[in-house]
Amino acid sequence: MHIFFSGIGGAAIGPLALIAKQAGYEVSGSDIAASASINYLKKRGITDITIGQTTEQIEKIHTERPIDWLVYSSALPKTNPDHPELVFAKDNGIKLSRRDEFINVLIKDKNLKLIAIAGTHGKTTATAMVIWLLKQLDIPVSYSVGGKINFGEMGVFDPASKYFVYEADEYDRNFLSFFPYLSIISGLDYDHPDTYPTQASYDDAFREFIDQSGKTFAWHEDAERLGLAQDSKITVLDEKSQAIDEQLTLAGHVNRKNAWLVVEAIAHGLGSHTANLLGGMNRFPGVARRFEQIAPNIYSDYAHTPPKIAGALQQAHELAGNNVVVVYEGLHNTRQHFIKSKLANLFDEVKQLYIVPSYLAREDPSLELLPPAKLLNLLSNVSKEHAQSASLDNKLLSNIKNHAADGDLVLCLSAGGAGSLDEWMRKELL
């Protein structure tokens, strides 16, 4: 079967392309622009990738080797319902589906048990931690994770595995397509107002997901928010347990919380011994773009919601005290409108804050664009004293290098892909 992945360089679609190739499918794809992710896939044998998404390009591929199935991201029909690839597939009788249908077919065909990690924040890190622990236990595992890991590929199909570990995204209600054997809820807030117009509708979706799961592990504060009590299907953990910081040595309280949740889920959900897992978890090497060191004293973090940003800042202060400098690139102008009240005091404790233009994607055109100067005006007076607007240019690069040379920890908050602050940093510093 020939599967064409539209948006193959994306964090969700790219790993699936790797899995499909390893599972024996013929794989091709496209993306709107070249990126580090595209290069990553090409180095791993997926070379039939076109840059640009035109009718002519997909028609050429289909003529040479007929496409049986086109898999696309949820954002594609939302941003452009008349996208050339979608129109071509419909006109030529090619099967069309979102990524969730492909995963369900794989799980059914290969007789796998799904371990799903869902939540507003912490999904990627917790997913990587599950994969890491299963590897430490020598349990064969297939998986898809929305970030690069240095102990494996982003997506893997292992013929010997009986588990499929998946980062289950709530955007566009994707995670409701699944019926997991085991679910882990990494932490709840409220996000994606374009999919869930109210917090109540967001919470309802998570209740439905948990109801579809065989066994779920969640924090007490999240279970209480959803009105769930511990029973045979739901294990509720205490997020204030002193054991979290006493028995885990990973940097950052947020990381230690994620690690504790995963250890408990693997120990009690799969029948392993907690003591054996703690040592392995303390050796967890981390995930790309989750407090990842790019250069001495310079870090990149994917945090883009207020709780996740607060967690990244806590880790930075844990390592560098008051000498924390932040470069902030918001993810989506739409989200900046949604979280603007929570940005006010978020950066009060940092030494210096640079605000660069937000990374734009899946935008609501009816909303006013919030450039750096307008975001700065939303901050508290305390934050304004050490904040300034900036651009991805030589002046900012020089400031970052000078801060790092002076011993400051520079934390670059960037959740975008091609053309983002993260990509710019890597190009300039590596």
C-alpha positions, 0 to 999 in steps of 0.5 A: 500500500502506498500512503501519502502523508500531507504535512509530513514535516509536522510533529504529529505526521512525521513520526507516523510516516516513519512508522508506516515505512517500518511497518512495510508500507510505501511512503511519500509526502509533502510539506509547505516548506523545507525544515529540519524535520524534513531532513530528519525523515530523508536521512531515515529513508523517506526520500520521496518528499515534495516541498510545496503542495500543488496539484501538479506535484501530487499528480506526478507522484500518483502517476508514477506510483498510484497513491492508495491513502492520503493521511493529513493533519487536522489543521489542513482542511481547517486552514484550507478546505480546498487544499490542492492535495485534498481536492486531488485525492477526492477527484481520484478516488484516493482514501482520505483520513486524519492520522487517527484512522491510520493509527487505529488500523495499525493497532488493530492489524498488528494486535497492539495495546494502546498506551495513550498520554493525553493532557494540556501540557506535559504530553511529549515529555511523559510519552518519552518517559513511558518509552524510556521506561519500557526500553529499560525493562527490555519490553519491545514497544512501538510508539509515536512521540511529538518530539525528537528523542536521543534514545530512539526515533520519533516514530517506531514500529517494532514487530515484536511489540505488544504495546503502542505508546502514543501522544494523544492530542486533544486538538480537533478532538483527535484523542476521542478516536481511541480506546486505550488499554492504559491512559495517562493524563499529564495535566489539565488546563484549558486550551484550543478554544477554536475546538472547545469554545468553553472550558466545560466543553474541554473538560467534557472531552477529557471525561469522554476520553477517560471513559473510553480508556481501560485504565487511567492514571491522573493527578488528584487536582485534575480528577477533582476538576473533572468530578472523577473519583478513584475506582477500579478504572481510575487511579488518582495520585497526589501531586503534593506527595513529598516522595516526588522530590525525595525519590526523583532527581531530575531537574525541574519539579514539572519533570519530576511530577511527569516522571512520578506519574509515569512510574506509577502508571507503569508500575501499577498499570503493567505490573512492574515494580516501582523501585526498579523504575525509579532508578531508570527514570532518574537516568531519563535523558530528556526530549528535544525542545523540552529545556534542551541545551542548544549552547552553553547557558542557552536553552530551548523549550516548547512551552506555550501555555501559561502552566507549561511556561511557569514550569520551564521558568521554575526549572530555569530558576532552579538551575540559575537562581535570579539570573534567568533571561527569557526570549518569548515567541508566542505560539499562534496569535489566536492563543495570545488573545486567549492567554493574554490576561495570564501573561501579565505576571508570568515573567515578573521574576526574570532578569530580562525579557525579549518578546519576538513576533508570535509564530503564526499558524491556524489563525483566526483572521478576525482577531487583531494581530498582537505584535511584540509591542502590544504583548509587552503592554499587556504585562505588569509594571514589574515585567515591563521594567525588564522587557523589550520588543525584539526581532530575530536579527543580529542585535538579538543574537548578540544580546543572547550571546552576551547574556550567556557569556555573563553567566545568565541562563537564556531560556528561549520559549518557542513552539513553532516549526519552520521559521521559528525562534527555535530554528533560527537559534539552531541555525545561528548557534550550532 
